[in-house]
Amino acid sequence: MDSSWRPERTVSCPYCGEPFLLIVDTDCAEADYVEDCPVCCAPIEVAVRWPLGAEEPELALRRGDE
C-alpha cells in the first residue's frame, strides 16, 4: 500500500443521488469516516478497505440513518 496515493473517485450520494468527486482517505488499510455531501450536505458514512495485494481500495458509502 502506498500511503501517498490519494485516489479521487466519482461517487453518488446515497441521500440525493447526485454524483460528486470524493478524495478517498487511504492513509491506512482500513478507514471509516464521515464525509458531507457537497450537494445536499447530508452526512455520508465512508468505509475504505484495502485488501492485501489489491491495487486499489474497496469503497462503500452508506447513509448515516440506515
C-alpha positions as CSV (number, residue, x, y, z in Angstrom):
1,M,0.0,0.0,0.0
2,D,1.3,3.4,-1.0
3,S,0.2,5.9,1.7
4,S,0.8,8.8,-0.6
5,W,-1.7,7.6,-3.2
6,R,-4.9,9.5,-2.8
7,P,-7.4,8.4,-5.3
8,E,-10.2,10.6,-6.5
9,R,-13.5,8.7,-7.2
10,T,-16.7,9.9,-8.6
11,V,-19.5,8.6,-6.4
12,S,-23.2,9.2,-5.9
13,C,-24.7,10.5,-2.7
14,P,-26.8,7.8,-1.0
15,Y,-29.3,10.5,0.0
16,C,-29.8,12.8,-3.0
17,G,-28.2,10.6,-5.7
18,E,-26.1,13.4,-7.1
19,P,-22.6,12.5,-8.3
20,F,-19.6,14.2,-6.7
21,L,-15.8,13.8,-6.5
22,L,-14.6,12.1,-3.3
23,I,-11.0,12.1,-2.2
24,V,-10.6,8.7,-0.6
25,D,-8.7,8.5,2.7
26,T,-6.1,5.8,2.1
27,D,-3.7,6.5,4.9
28,C,-4.2,3.0,6.4
29,A,-5.5,-0.4,5.3
30,E,-8.9,0.3,6.8
31,A,-10.7,3.6,7.5
32,D,-14.2,4.7,8.5
33,Y,-15.1,8.3,8.4
34,V,-18.0,10.7,7.6
35,E,-18.0,13.0,4.5
36,D,-20.7,15.6,3.9
37,C,-22.3,15.5,0.5
38,P,-21.3,18.8,-1.3
39,V,-24.8,18.9,-2.9
40,C,-27.3,18.2,-0.1
41,C,-24.9,18.4,2.9
42,A,-26.1,15.0,4.3
43,P,-23.5,13.0,6.3
44,I,-22.3,10.0,4.3
45,E,-20.5,7.2,6.1
46,V,-17.5,6.1,4.1
47,A,-15.8,2.8,4.6
48,V,-12.4,2.1,3.0
49,R,-10.8,-1.3,2.9
50,W,-7.5,-2.0,1.2
51,P,-7.2,-5.8,0.8
52,L,-3.6,-7.2,0.9
53,G,-2.2,-7.2,-2.6
54,A,-5.0,-5.1,-4.2
55,E,-4.1,-2.3,-6.4
56,E,-7.0,-0.1,-5.3
57,P,-9.1,0.1,-2.1
58,E,-12.7,-1.1,-1.8
59,L,-15.1,1.7,-1.1
60,A,-18.5,1.6,0.5
61,L,-20.8,4.6,1.1
62,R,-24.0,4.5,3.1
63,R,-26.5,6.7,4.8
64,G,-26.0,7.6,8.4
65,D,-29.6,6.8,9.2
66,E,-29.6,3.2,7.9
